[in-house]
Amino acid sequence: MNVTVFRNATLILPDRVAAGEVVVAAGRIAAMRAAEVGGASGAGDAGTAVPADAVVIDLDGRYLGPGLIDLHVHGGDGADFMDGTVDAFRTVCRCHVRHGTTRLTPTSTVARRADYRRFLELSAALHNQDTGGARIVGAHLYGPYFARPARGCHPDQDFLVPDPANAAELLTWHEQVPLTVTIAPEVPQAEWLVRTYGLRGVRFNIGHSYATFEQVAAAVGWGVRHVDHLFCAMSDRARLRQTQPYPMRGGVLEATLYFDELTTEVIADGRHLAAELLRLAYKLKGPQRLAVVTDAMRAVDRPDGEYVFGPQEYGQRVYKRDGVGLMPDGSALASGVMGLDHGVRTLRAAGIPLAAAMRMASLTPATILGIDAEYGSLEAGKRADLVVWSPELTVEQVYIDGRRVV
């Protein structure tokens, strides 16, 4: 058995940072030793004996953390998951592994029904396969059940009212790849869709919605447990006041912050949200219920210029400029253009502790997806998805199942 020992590491754990080492064997963390809180020497796990021929990697104090997990990602390095090819999927996965992401859920855009099917077909075919980069752990069907007025930068294509005809395929796909579906609670038949397919294991998020607080509360009762990109493409008191001056009502934003049952996510690229909004979300939701995502499109690792968000044939024309995606007239944001490592650095710059920032990019998304028994933290028995970081939090090495890929 090949054994690798990461020595003299600064381990990033879910609740603290500590000096220690990690032993990897057969693609898993075989043992982990970390200093006790306060700096006293100690062992986290009893571990296993290290053979004489083990490969020893001396990190000289560099950070060692878990592989990052992206819940919400559309593209990178010139490709979009909606391009509908294996090569596009692999290109996006290779792009994001360079930024420390080891597991991700491809996320669709609003599209035509045939392209939704192709997206799900490829997500299923590449589920848990070697992509040459980040591994696919699910599929995020994102678009058909939006509220059209809240579509943001998405193409104006097939918006669907849930019914047995168009929803029947969900269970078929879910049997092949774990499926997350975003829905606006105000869409007709939303309750039927969530109650029918949620009982069969499909995960449902709220997103691209102008629902009222009461409609979100109802969705929580149906079983919805997550809200997409907090503060973005959602209703709040100010928006709802445009249609009802008094009494002022809460919307998706206020309900997300209020309900403890709801987890949520932030796009921490330094452009979508100012530091005070990141701190507010962190204070109210905490690192156990707040994930960081990229919402990245095909312009990641590409120069500034014009790109297409979604399918090349009919997607939305957007621009990469000033570290973010923008609509052609510059009046609104249009997806992210940075990797998840940048999100971790942005959270740190906002004053969020390193252990919490890393948790929001690893263990919390793993927990939201229900894969935290295998991924998301440095813990004996878990898959050896590891990232070596410089003192400045740039990605230096990436390992998936104990094998170096970057």
Residue pairs with C-beta under 8 A, 6 or more apart in sequence:
1 25
1 26
1 51
2 25
2 26
2 55
3 23
3 24
3 25
3 30
3 50
3 51
3 53
3 54
3 55
4 23
4 24
4 25
4 54
4 55
4 56
4 57
4 402
5 21
5 22
5 23
5 24
5 50
5 54
5 55
5 56
5 57
6 21
6 22
6 23
6 24
6 57
6 59
6 64
6 386
6 388
7 21
7 56
7 57
7 58
7 59
8 19
8 21
8 58
8 59
8 60
8 61
9 19
9 20
9 21
9 22
9 59
9 61
9 62
9 63
9 64
10 17
10 18
10 19
10 59
10 61
10 62
10 63
10 64
11 17
11 18
11 19
11 20
11 22
11 32
11 34
11 63
11 64
11 65
11 378
12 63
12 64
12 65
12 66
12 354
12 355
12 358
12 378
12 389
13 34
13 355
13 377
13 378
14 355
14 358
14 359
14 363
14 377
15 355
15 359
16 37
16 355
17 63
17 354
17 355
18 34
18 35
18 36
18 37
19 34
19 35
19 39
19 61
20 32
20 33
20 34
20 35
20 44
21 32
21 33
22 29
22 31
22 32
22 64
22 378
22 384
22 386
23 29
23 30
23 31
23 32
23 47
23 48
23 50
23 54
24 30
24 384
24 386
24 399
24 402
25 48
25 402
26 402
27 383
27 384
27 401
27 402
27 403
28 381
28 382
28 383
28 384
28 401
28 402
29 378
29 379
29 380
29 381
29 382
29 383
29 384
30 47
30 48
30 380
31 45
31 46
31 47
31 48
31 380
32 44
32 45
32 47
32 378
32 379
32 380
33 42
33 43
33 44
33 45
33 47
34 42
34 43
34 44
35 41
35 42
36 42
44 380
45 380
47 380
59 388
61 391
62 388
62 389
62 390
62 391
62 396
63 388
63 389
63 390
63 391
63 393
64 378
64 386
64 387
64 388
64 389
65 358
65 362
65 378
65 386
65 387
65 389
66 358
66 362
66 363
66 375
66 376
66 377
66 378
66 382
66 385
66 386
66 387
67 100
67 101
67 102
67 103
67 362
67 375
67 385
67 386
67 387
67 398
67 399
67 400
68 99
68 100
68 101
68 102
68 340
68 341
68 344
68 361
68 362
68 387
69 101
69 102
69 103
69 104
69 137
69 361
69 362
69 365
69 366
69 369
69 371
69 375
69 376
70 96
70 101
70 103
70 104
70 105
70 134
70 293
70 294
70 296
70 340
70 365
71 104
71 105
71 140
71 180
71 265
71 291
71 293
71 365
71 368
71 369
72 105
72 107
72 140
72 142
72 228
72 229
72 265
72 293
72 294
72 295
73 92
73 96
73 101
73 104
73 105
73 106
73 107
73 293
73 294
73 295
73 296
74 80
74 81
74 82
74 107
74 108
74 109
74 295
74 296
74 297
74 298
74 309
74 310
74 335
75 81
75 82
75 88
75 92
75 296
75 297
75 298
75 299
75 300
76 91
76 92
76 95
76 96
76 296
76 297
76 298
76 300
76 301
76 339
77 91
77 92
77 94
77 95
77 298
77 300
77 301
77 302
78 91
78 298
78 302
79 87
79 88
79 89
79 91
79 92
79 95
79 298
80 88
80 92
80 109
80 297
80 298
80 308
80 309
80 310
80 311
80 312
80 315
81 88
81 89
81 92
81 106
81 107
81 108
81 119
81 122
81 123
82 108
82 109
82 111
82 115
82 119
82 310
82 311
82 315
83 311
83 312
84 115
84 118
84 119
84 122
84 311
85 122
86 122
86 125
86 126
89 106
89 122
89 123
89 126
89 131
89 136
90 126
90 131
90 132
90 133
92 106
92 133
92 298
93 104
93 131
93 132
93 133
93 134
93 135
93 136
94 131
94 132
94 133
94 134
95 133
95 300
95 301
95 339
96 104
96 133
96 134
96 294
96 296
96 300
96 339
96 340
97 133
97 134
97 398
97 400
97 405
97 406
98 133
98 301
98 339
98 395
98 398
98 406
99 300
99 338
99 339
99 340
99 341
99 342
99 395
100 339
100 340
100 341
100 344
100 387
100 389
100 395
100 398
101 134
101 339
101 340
102 134
102 135
102 375
102 385
102 387
102 398
102 399
102 400
103 134
103 135
103 136
103 137
103 366
103 371
103 375
103 385
104 134
104 135
104 136
104 137
105 136
105 137
105 138
105 139
105 140
105 180
105 369
106 119
106 122
106 123
106 136
106 139
106 140
107 140
107 142
107 295
108 115
108 116
108 119
108 139
108 140
108 141
108 142
108 143
109 142
109 143
109 154
109 155
109 309
109 310
109 311
109 315
110 142
110 143
110 144
110 146
110 151
110 154
110 155
110 156
110 157
110 158
110 159
110 310
111 119
111 143
111 155
111 157
111 158
111 310
111 311
112 157
112 158
112 311
112 314
113 144
113 158
113 160
113 166
115 311
116 141
116 143
116 144
116 158
117 169
119 139
119 141
120 139
120 141
120 169
120 173
120 177
120 179
123 136
123 138
123 139
123 177
124 139
124 173
124 176
124 177
126 136
127 136
127 137
127 138
127 139
127 176
127 177
127 178
128 135
128 136
128 137
129 135
129 136
132 405
133 405
134 400
135 400
136 177
137 178
137 369
137 371
137 375
138 177
138 178
138 179
138 180
138 369
139 173
139 177
139 178
139 179
139 180
140 180
140 181
140 182
141 170
141 179
141 180
141 181
141 182
142 182
142 207
142 228
143 154
143 157
143 158
143 159
143 182
144 158
144 159
144 160
144 166
145 159
145 160
145 162
145 181
145 182
145 183
145 184
145 187
145 190
145 193
146 154
146 159
146 182
146 183
146 184
146 187
146 207
146 208
146 209
147 184
147 186
147 187
147 208
147 209
147 210
147 211
148 156
148 159
149 210
150 184
150 208
150 209
150 210
150 233
150 234
150 235
151 159
151 208
151 233
152 208
152 232
152 233
152 332
152 334
153 309
153 316
153 318
153 325
153 327
153 332
153 333
153 334
153 335
154 208
154 309
154 310
154 316
155 309
155 310
155 311
155 314
155 315
155 316
157 314
160 166
161 187
161 188
161 189
162 183
162 187
162 188
162 189
162 190
162 192
162 193
163 189
167 193
167 196
167 197
170 179
170 181
170 197
170 202
171 197
171 200
171 202
173 179
174 197
174 200
174 201
174 202
178 201
178 203
178 369
178 370
179 202
179 203
180 202
180 203
180 204
180 205
180 226
180 369
181 193
181 197
181 202
181 203
181 204
181 205
182 204
182 205
182 206
182 207
182 208
182 228
183 190
183 193
183 194
183 204
183 205
183 206
183 207
183 209
183 224
184 190
184 206
184 207
184 208
184 209
184 210
184 211
185 191
185 206
185 209
185 211
185 215
185 216
185 218
185 219
185 224
186 209
186 210
186 211
186 212
186 215
190 219
190 222
191 218
191 219
191 222
193 204
194 204
194 219
194 222
194 223
194 224
195 222
195 223
197 204
198 204
198 222
198 223
198 224
199 223
203 225
203 226
203 369
203 370
204 219
204 222
204 223
204 224
204 225
204 226
205 224
205 226
205 227
205 228
206 216
206 219
206 224
206 226
206 227
206 228
206 234
206 252
206 256
207 227
207 228
207 229
207 233
207 234
208 228
208 233
208 234
209 233
209 234
209 235
209 252
210 234
210 235
210 239
210 240
210 251
210 252
211 219
211 235
211 251
211 252
211 255
212 235
212 240
212 249
212 250
212 251
213 249
213 250
213 251
213 254
213 255
213 258
216 251
216 252
216 255
216 256
216 259
217 255
217 259
220 255
220 259
220 261
220 262
224 262
225 261
225 262
225 263
226 262
226 263
226 264
226 265
226 368
227 234
227 252
227 256
227 262
227 263
227 264
227 265
228 264
228 265
229 265
229 266
229 267
229 272
229 293
229 295
230 253
230 256
230 264
230 265
230 266
230 281
230 290
231 253
231 266
231 272
231 273
231 277
231 281
232 267
232 272
232 295
232 333
234 251
234 252
234 253
234 256
235 251
235 252
235 253
236 250
236 251
236 252
236 253
236 254
237 248
237 249
237 250
237 251
237 253
237 254
239 251
240 248
240 249
240 250
240 251
241 248
241 249
250 258
255 262
256 262
256 264
257 281
257 284
257 285
260 289
262 289
263 285
263 289
263 290
263 291
263 364
263 368
264 281
264 285
264 289
264 290
264 291
265 290
265 291
265 292
265 293
265 365
266 272
266 273
266 277
266 278
266 281
266 290
266 291
266 292
266 293
267 273
267 292
267 293
267 294
267 295
267 336
267 343
268 278
268 292
268 342
268 343
268 344
268 346
268 347
268 350
269 294
269 323
269 324
269 336
269 337
269 338
269 342
269 343
269 346
270 323
270 342
270 346
270 349
271 322
271 323
271 324
271 333
271 336
272 295
272 324
272 333
272 336
273 281
275 349
275 350
275 351
278 346
278 347
278 350
278 352
279 350
279 351
279 352
281 290
282 290
282 347
282 350
282 352
282 356
287 356
287 357
287 359
287 360
287 364
288 359
288 364
288 367
289 364
290 360
290 364
291 360
291 361
291 364
291 365
291 368
292 340
292 343
292 344
292 347
292 357
292 360
292 361
293 340
293 343
293 365
294 300
294 336
294 338
294 339
294 340
294 343
295 335
295 336
296 335
296 336
296 337
296 338
296 339
297 307
297 309
297 318
297 325
297 334
297 335
297 336
297 337
298 307
298 308
298 309
299 305
299 307
299 318
299 320
299 325
299 337
300 336
300 337
300 338
300 339
301 339
302 320
303 320
304 319
304 320
304 321
305 319
305 320
306 317
306 318
306 319
307 317
307 318
307 319
307 320
307 325
308 315
308 316
308 317
308 318
309 315
309 316
309 317
309 318
309 325
309 334
309 335
310 316
316 327
316 334
317 328
318 325
318 326
318 327
318 328
318 334
318 335
319 325
319 326
319 327
319 328
319 330
319 334
320 326
320 337
321 330
323 337
323 338
324 333
324 334
324 336
324 337
325 333
325 334
325 335
325 336
325 337
326 332
326 333
326 334
327 333
327 334
340 361
341 393
341 394
341 395
343 361
344 357
344 358
344 361
344 393
345 393
347 356
347 357
347 360
348 354
348 357
348 393
352 360
359 377
362 375
362 376
362 377
363 372
363 376
363 377
364 376
365 376
366 372
366 374
366 375
366 376
366 377
367 376
373 382
374 382
374 383
375 382
375 383
375 385
376 382
378 386
383 401
384 399
384 401
384 402
385 399
385 400
385 401
386 397
386 398
386 399
386 402
387 395
387 397
387 398
387 399
388 395
388 396
388 397
388 398
389 395
389 396
390 396
395 406
397 404
397 406
398 404
398 405
398 406
399 405
